[in-house]
Amino acid sequence: MAEKGGAGSAGTGASMRMDLLLWYLRLVRSRSQGKVLAEQGLIRSNGHRVVKAHHAVRCGDILTVPQGTRVLVLQIDQLPWRRGPLVEAMACYSEPGERQAIG
């Protein structure tokens, strides 16, 4: 059976639209805001400028996303399958260089 929302785990080749991903990860308030942000060319995926809302994002991609006066750099660890609570959304990405707790 196909997975809902195009989400999947690393290695399956699954991808998700940029605008939908931004909305699912709670980086924008609506999918249409995600579409506008993507089409403005302000987001980078693996160092390349994104200019289409349907740009495919896969596990392992590094995204650079403007958030007000700061810029978030995120590595996509897994694709979300829904727009759930913030804790669920944050479990789908990590910040490169982030130190893990030891012990």
Secondary structure, 3 states (H helix, E strand, C coil): CCCHHHCCCCCCCCCEEHHHHHHHCCCCCCHHHHHHHHHCCCCEECCEECCCCCCEECCCCEEEEEECCEEEEEEECCCCCCCCCHHHHHCCEECCCCCCCCC
